[in-house]
Amino acid sequence: MDKATYIVTGATGGIGRAIVEGLIARGVPRIVMACRSMDRAGELIARLDGRSTDLVAMRLDLESFASVREFVAGIASKGWKVSALINNAGCMPGRMRLTSDGYESATQVNYLSTCLLSELLVPCIVEGGCILFTTSMTRSLARLRRNWADRARRRHSRFVTYGRSKLMMTHYALDMSARMAARQIYVNCSDPGIVDSSIITMGNKVVDFLSDKLFRPFIRTTAQGAAPVLAALDRQVTSNLFTPGRCRPMPAHYLYCKNHSLAIDPVKELIGR
C-alpha cells in the first residue's frame, strides 16, 4: 500500500514551513511541498529533519492554470493517495499585477487556482481525507460582486482585493464541503489570524520599520498560525472554520446569499475548459 500523502501549498513560506514541521513531528509518511520556487523548496528540504517522512518538492505556480493542471497530472501519474490537501499558499500584492491568464494575481492565486486545484485533486483524495482552505478575517472587508474580476483589475486595493479573494474562496469551500460529504472527504477552512510573516510587509520602509518594532512583537508566530491547520487534521468534521484554539461552523448564510453562485460558477467554468 502506498504511503499516505499530504500536500502543502506555499510550503516555503513562514506558516507553510511551520505546517510542514508540524506534519514531520507527527510522523506523516510523505509531504509534497507544492511551491513555485524549486530552489527554495530544495533548500528547505535540506534544512529540515525529515526523519521517517519522505519530503518531495513539486513545482506549482498558482498564477498559472496550466501549472495547476500539470501539478495534478503529476500527482495522479504517481498513483499517490492524498490524505490531506492543505491550501496554504496566498499572496497580497500592493500593486495590481496581471497573471498570464489575465486575472489580477491575488484573485487567481487565492481563489481561482486554489479552488481549481482542490477540485482536480478530488479523484486522488482518499475516503476520510480532507481539504483545507486558508481564509482570512479580511473577507469581512469585501462583498461579492458580479464585476469582481474587473474590480480587481481596475480598482485594486491591497486589503479589499485580498479580502474579496478570500471571501469567494470561503464561499467555494462551504459549497464544496456539502458536495464532498457523500465521498467522506472533509472540507474546512482555517484562519491563522494576524501572523508574523512576509505577507504583512507593506513595501514601505518607514511603515515596515515601525511595524517591525511596534506591531510584530505582539502578533502570532508562524507556529501559532499553523496550529488551526494541524487541529483540523485531528477532527473528522466538515464545513467548519478553525481558528487558534477554536472550531466553529462556517457561516451557513453564505449558502443562501443571493450572490453565492458568483463564487462557484467561475471555478466550474475553469473545470470545464
C-alpha positions in Angstrom: 0.0 0.0 0.0 1.4 3.4 -0.9 2.3 6.0 1.7 -0.3 8.5 2.9 0.5 11.8 1.1 0.0 15.3 2.5 0.2 18.2 0.1 1.1 21.7 1.4 1.0 24.6 -1.0 3.3 27.6 -0.3 5.4 25.3 1.9 8.5 27.6 1.8 6.6 30.5 3.5 6.5 31.1 7.2 3.3 29.4 8.0 3.9 26.8 5.3 7.2 25.8 6.9 5.5 25.6 10.3 2.9 23.3 8.9 5.5 21.0 7.3 7.4 20.9 10.6 4.2 20.0 12.4 3.5 17.2 10.0 7.0 15.9 10.3 6.6 15.9 14.1 3.5 13.8 13.6 5.5 11.3 11.5 3.3 11.5 8.4 4.8 9.3 5.6 5.0 11.7 2.7 4.8 15.5 2.3 4.6 17.1 -1.1 5.8 20.7 -0.9 4.0 22.4 -3.7 6.0 25.5 -4.4 6.7 28.0 -7.2 10.5 28.1 -6.5 12.0 24.6 -6.6 15.3 26.1 -5.4 13.8 27.4 -2.2 11.9 24.1 -1.7 15.1 22.2 -2.1 17.0 24.4 0.3 14.2 24.0 2.9 14.2 20.2 2.5 18.0 20.2 3.1 17.5 22.1 6.3 14.6 20.1 7.7 14.9 16.9 9.7 12.6 14.7 7.7 13.2 11.7 9.9 10.9 9.0 8.6 9.0 11.5 6.4 9.6 11.5 2.6 9.8 15.2 1.6 9.1 15.8 -2.0 9.3 19.1 -3.8 6.9 19.6 -6.8 6.5 22.8 -8.8 3.2 24.6 -8.5 2.6 28.2 -9.7 -0.9 29.3 -8.8 -0.6 32.2 -11.1 -0.9 29.7 -14.0 -3.9 27.4 -14.6 -1.6 25.3 -16.8 0.7 24.8 -13.9 -2.2 23.7 -11.7 -3.2 21.1 -14.2 0.4 19.9 -14.7 0.8 19.5 -10.9 -2.4 17.5 -10.6 -1.4 15.3 -13.5 2.0 14.7 -11.8 0.3 13.5 -8.6 -2.1 11.3 -10.5 0.6 9.7 -12.6 2.5 8.7 -9.5 -0.6 7.0 -8.1 -0.2 8.7 -4.8 -3.2 8.7 -2.5 -3.7 12.1 -0.9 -4.8 12.2 2.8 -4.8 16.0 3.0 -4.6 18.9 0.7 -3.6 22.0 2.7 -4.2 25.1 0.6 -1.8 27.4 2.5 -0.3 29.5 -0.4 -1.6 33.0 -0.8 -0.5 36.5 -1.9 -1.4 40.1 -1.1 0.2 42.3 -3.7 0.4 46.0 -3.0 0.1 46.8 -6.7 -2.2 45.3 -9.3 -0.4 42.6 -11.3 -1.9 40.5 -14.1 -1.2 36.8 -14.4 -0.6 35.2 -17.8 -4.2 34.1 -17.7 -5.4 37.7 -17.5 -6.5 37.8 -13.8 -5.4 40.0 -11.0 -2.8 37.9 -9.2 -4.3 37.7 -5.7 -7.7 36.8 -7.2 -6.2 33.9 -9.2 -3.7 32.7 -6.5 -6.0 32.8 -3.5 -9.3 31.9 -5.1 -9.5 30.6 -8.7 -6.3 28.5 -8.9 -6.7 27.2 -5.3 -10.3 26.1 -5.9 -9.4 24.6 -9.3 -6.5 22.7 -7.7 -8.8 21.3 -5.0 -11.5 20.1 -7.5 -9.0 18.5 -9.8 -7.3 16.6 -7.0 -10.5 15.1 -5.6 -10.1 11.8 -7.5 -6.7 11.4 -5.7 -8.0 12.0 -2.2 -8.8 9.0 -0.1 -12.0 8.4 1.8 -11.7 10.1 5.1 -9.2 12.6 3.6 -9.5 16.4 3.9 -9.2 19.6 2.0 -8.2 22.7 4.0 -8.6 26.3 2.7 -6.8 29.2 4.4 -9.2 32.0 4.7 -8.7 35.4 6.3 -10.5 37.9 8.6 -10.1 40.4 5.7 -13.0 38.7 3.9 -15.3 41.0 6.0 -13.9 44.0 4.1 -15.3 42.9 0.8 -18.6 41.9 -0.9 -19.4 39.5 -3.7 -19.8 41.5 -6.9 -20.8 40.5 -10.4 -17.9 42.5 -11.8 -15.4 41.0 -9.3 -12.7 40.3 -12.0 -12.9 43.8 -13.4 -12.9 45.5 -10.0 -9.8 43.5 -9.0 -8.0 44.9 -12.1 -9.3 48.4 -12.2 -10.0 49.2 -8.6 -7.2 47.3 -6.9 -6.9 47.7 -3.2 -4.3 45.7 -1.3 -6.7 44.6 1.5 -10.1 44.7 -0.2 -8.9 42.8 -3.2 -7.2 40.2 -1.0 -10.3 40.1 1.2 -12.6 39.5 -1.8 -10.4 36.7 -3.0 -10.6 35.1 0.5 -14.4 35.7 0.7 -15.0 34.0 -2.6 -12.7 31.1 -1.7 -14.6 30.7 1.6 -17.9 30.6 -0.2 -16.5 27.9 -2.5 -15.2 25.9 0.4 -18.6 25.8 2.0 -20.2 24.7 -1.2 -17.6 22.1 -1.8 -17.9 20.7 1.7 -21.6 19.9 1.0 -20.8 18.1 -2.3 -17.9 16.1 -0.8 -19.8 14.8 2.2 -21.1 11.8 0.3 -17.5 10.9 -0.5 -16.5 11.3 3.1 -14.0 14.0 2.2 -13.9 16.7 4.9 -13.6 20.3 3.7 -12.9 23.0 6.2 -11.2 26.4 6.4 -8.5 27.7 8.8 -7.9 31.3 9.7 -4.5 31.9 11.3 -5.3 35.4 12.3 -2.5 38.1 12.0 0.8 36.2 11.8 4.4 37.4 11.7 5.0 36.5 8.0 6.1 38.3 4.9 2.6 38.7 3.6 2.0 41.6 6.0 5.1 43.5 4.8 3.8 46.7 3.1 6.9 47.5 1.0 7.2 51.0 2.6 10.5 51.4 4.5 9.1 53.7 7.2 5.8 51.7 7.7 7.6 48.4 7.8 10.3 49.6 10.2 7.6 50.9 12.7 5.6 47.6 12.2 8.7 45.5 13.0 9.3 47.5 16.2 5.8 48.1 17.4 3.5 45.6 15.8 5.2 42.3 15.1 6.2 41.5 18.7 2.5 41.3 19.6 1.2 39.1 16.8 1.1 35.4 16.4 4.2 33.4 15.5 4.1 31.2 12.4 3.8 28.1 14.6 0.7 29.6 16.2 -0.6 30.4 12.7 -0.1 26.8 11.7 -1.9 25.4 14.7 -5.5 25.7 13.3 -4.5 23.6 10.3 -2.9 20.9 12.5 -6.0 20.9 14.7 -8.3 20.5 11.7 -6.4 17.3 10.7 -7.4 15.7 14.0 -11.1 16.3 13.5 -13.5 14.4 11.2 -15.8 17.3 10.7 -16.7 19.3 7.7 -17.9 22.9 6.9 -16.0 24.2 9.9 -13.8 27.2 10.5 -10.7 26.5 12.6 -9.0 29.5 14.3 -6.4 29.4 17.1 -8.0 27.4 19.9 -11.4 27.3 18.4 -13.6 25.4 15.9 -17.0 26.6 14.8 -19.3 26.1 11.7 -18.6 28.2 8.7 -21.2 30.9 8.1 -24.3 29.0 6.9 -25.8 32.1 5.5 -23.2 32.0 2.8 -25.1 29.2 1.1 -28.3 31.3 1.0 -26.6 34.5 -0.1 -28.1 35.7 -3.4 -24.7 36.2 -4.8 -23.3 32.8 -3.6 -23.2 31.4 -7.1 -20.8 34.2 -8.1 -18.1 32.4 -6.2 -19.0 28.9 -7.6 -19.6 29.4 -11.3 -16.2 30.8 -12.3 -14.5 27.7 -11.0 -17.0 25.4 -12.7 -16.2 27.2 -16.0 -12.4 26.6 -15.4 -13.0 22.9 -14.7 -14.9 22.5 -17.9 -12.2 24.0 -20.1 
